[in-house]
Amino acid sequence: MGGGNGAKAAQKRERNAKDKAGAAKSQLKANEKALNIQCTVCKATFLSTTRENALNEHATNKHSKTIADCFPDFKAASK
């Protein structure tokens, strides 16, 4: 007279795994769309949330240039 909860639990685990896989794919697509800062020298892309310090570091370390040379359209977020 055991219950059938083992099968229900397995189905729930399977459903949750599918949901997580779908969420991961949609997050990857969202991240891809958010890559909208591009270095004009090497064409490397950065997330729109990338801070000025990281872009400045890229410009100086990779190209020995200023942030204005590599990212002429970049405008620092006002605080």
C-alpha positions as CSV (number, residue, x, y, z in Angstrom):
1,M,0.0,0.0,0.0
2,G,2.9,2.4,-0.7
3,G,2.1,5.7,-2.3
4,G,3.0,6.7,-5.8
5,N,4.9,9.8,-4.7
6,G,8.2,8.5,-6.1
7,A,7.0,8.9,-9.6
8,K,5.6,12.3,-8.8
9,A,8.9,13.4,-7.4
10,A,10.8,12.2,-10.5
11,Q,8.4,14.0,-12.8
12,K,8.8,17.2,-10.8
13,R,12.6,16.9,-10.9
14,E,12.4,16.4,-14.7
15,R,10.1,19.4,-15.1
16,N,12.4,21.6,-13.0
17,A,15.4,20.6,-15.0
18,K,13.7,21.6,-18.2
19,D,12.7,24.9,-16.7
20,K,16.2,25.6,-15.6
21,A,17.6,24.7,-19.1
22,G,15.1,27.1,-20.7
23,A,15.9,29.9,-18.3
24,A,19.7,29.5,-19.0
25,K,19.1,29.7,-22.7
26,S,17.0,32.8,-22.4
27,Q,19.6,34.4,-20.1
28,L,22.3,33.8,-22.7
29,K,20.2,35.4,-25.4
30,A,19.6,38.4,-23.1
31,N,23.3,38.7,-22.4
32,E,24.1,38.5,-26.1
33,K,21.7,41.4,-26.8
34,A,23.3,43.4,-23.9
35,L,26.7,43.3,-25.5
36,N,26.3,46.7,-27.0
37,I,29.6,48.5,-26.1
38,Q,32.2,47.7,-28.7
39,C,35.9,48.6,-28.9
40,T,36.6,50.3,-32.2
41,V,40.1,49.0,-32.4
42,C,39.7,45.2,-31.8
43,K,35.9,44.9,-32.0
44,A,35.7,43.3,-28.5
45,T,32.2,43.6,-27.1
46,F,31.2,44.5,-23.5
47,L,28.0,44.4,-21.6
48,S,26.1,47.6,-21.4
49,T,26.6,47.5,-17.6
50,T,30.4,47.6,-17.9
51,R,31.9,50.3,-15.8
52,E,34.1,53.1,-17.1
53,N,37.1,51.7,-15.2
54,A,37.0,48.3,-17.0
55,L,36.7,50.0,-20.4
56,N,39.6,52.3,-19.5
57,E,41.7,49.3,-18.4
58,H,41.0,47.6,-21.7
59,A,42.0,50.6,-23.7
60,T,45.2,51.2,-21.9
61,N,46.3,47.6,-21.4
62,K,45.3,46.2,-24.8
63,H,45.9,49.1,-27.1
64,S,47.9,51.8,-25.1
65,K,45.1,54.2,-26.0
66,T,42.5,56.3,-24.1
67,I,38.9,55.3,-23.5
68,A,37.9,58.0,-26.0
69,D,40.0,56.3,-28.7
70,C,38.5,52.9,-28.2
71,F,35.0,53.7,-27.1
72,P,34.1,57.1,-28.7
73,D,30.3,56.6,-28.1
74,F,30.7,55.6,-24.4
75,K,29.1,58.0,-22.0
76,A,29.7,57.4,-18.3
77,A,26.6,56.8,-16.3
78,S,25.7,59.8,-14.1
79,K,25.7,59.0,-10.4
